[in-house]
Amino acid sequence: MAKRKIEVFVAGCSICADTLEQINKEACPSCELIVYDLNKGCATNECKDKAKKYGIKRVPAVVIDGKLADCCDTKGIDIEKLKSLGLGQDRN
């Protein structure tokens, strides 16, 4: 039987570490857990290429069998929205 592929994208922060700990606790023998630390990078750039392919804009992020989990599917930072909230505007 093929294992379920669980890819976890982290960046070395404490929130990422907590998430990874939870996933490790819940993983079963049918799960193949692969961790990509985007902060450290990969020798072949595989981790960054995969993050781009999956559309990952924030970490921690989890991909299960090639699908970014809904809880991790965000559009990332919207600069225009931040500008509308005051980014780059003087307080005169």
PLY file of the C-alpha trace (Angstrom):
ply
format ascii 1.0
element vertex 92
property float x
property float y
property float z
element edge 91
property int vertex1
property int vertex2
end_header
0.00 0.00 0.00
1.33 3.44 -0.91
1.99 5.87 1.89
0.26 9.23 2.17
2.85 11.92 1.38
2.85 14.72 3.95
5.09 17.67 3.04
5.59 20.31 5.72
7.13 23.66 4.83
8.71 25.55 7.73
11.18 28.39 8.25
12.78 27.68 11.60
10.40 29.77 13.72
8.78 28.68 16.98
5.30 28.56 15.40
6.67 26.27 12.69
8.32 24.07 15.33
5.05 23.76 17.27
3.15 22.87 14.10
5.74 20.28 13.12
5.57 18.75 16.60
1.77 18.42 16.31
2.02 16.86 12.87
4.66 14.40 14.10
2.33 13.39 16.94
-0.58 12.77 14.57
1.32 11.08 11.74
0.69 7.36 11.40
2.69 4.52 9.84
0.84 5.22 6.56
2.26 8.75 6.45
5.53 9.62 4.74
6.56 12.87 6.43
8.91 15.19 4.54
10.02 18.49 6.08
11.34 21.37 4.00
13.01 24.21 5.92
12.81 27.17 3.56
15.07 29.21 5.82
17.92 26.71 5.44
17.12 25.88 1.84
17.87 22.68 -0.03
20.98 21.60 -1.89
18.96 21.20 -5.10
16.51 24.11 -4.52
13.76 21.46 -4.45
12.08 22.97 -1.38
11.72 26.45 -2.88
10.62 25.04 -6.24
7.96 22.93 -4.53
6.76 25.86 -2.41
6.34 27.91 -5.58
4.59 25.04 -7.39
2.11 24.61 -4.52
1.52 28.37 -4.25
2.79 28.61 -0.68
2.95 32.22 0.50
3.24 31.66 4.27
4.67 29.06 6.60
4.08 26.75 8.26
2.27 25.10 5.36
1.23 21.50 4.84
0.74 19.67 1.55
-0.94 16.26 1.62
-0.65 14.07 -1.46
0.23 17.07 -3.61
-2.58 19.36 -2.39
-1.99 22.41 -0.23
-4.25 22.05 2.82
-7.12 24.54 2.87
-5.95 25.84 6.24
-2.66 26.86 4.59
-4.11 28.24 1.37
-3.80 32.00 1.64
-3.02 34.60 -0.91
-0.14 35.97 1.14
0.45 39.62 1.85
-1.54 42.09 -0.26
0.57 45.25 -0.58
-2.39 47.27 -1.87
-4.44 46.31 1.19
-1.56 47.32 3.46
-1.29 50.66 1.65
-5.02 51.22 2.19
-4.39 50.71 5.91
-1.62 53.32 5.95
1.59 51.61 4.82
3.88 54.18 3.22
1.73 57.14 4.19
3.01 60.02 6.31
1.10 60.83 9.48
0.51 64.50 8.75
0 1
1 2
2 3
3 4
4 5
5 6
6 7
7 8
8 9
9 10
10 11
11 12
12 13
13 14
14 15
15 16
16 17
17 18
18 19
19 20
20 21
21 22
22 23
23 24
24 25
25 26
26 27
27 28
28 29
29 30
30 31
31 32
32 33
33 34
34 35
35 36
36 37
37 38
38 39
39 40
40 41
41 42
42 43
43 44
44 45
45 46
46 47
47 48
48 49
49 50
50 51
51 52
52 53
53 54
54 55
55 56
56 57
57 58
58 59
59 60
60 61
61 62
62 63
63 64
64 65
65 66
66 67
67 68
68 69
69 70
70 71
71 72
72 73
73 74
74 75
75 76
76 77
77 78
78 79
79 80
80 81
81 82
82 83
83 84
84 85
85 86
86 87
87 88
88 89
89 90
90 91
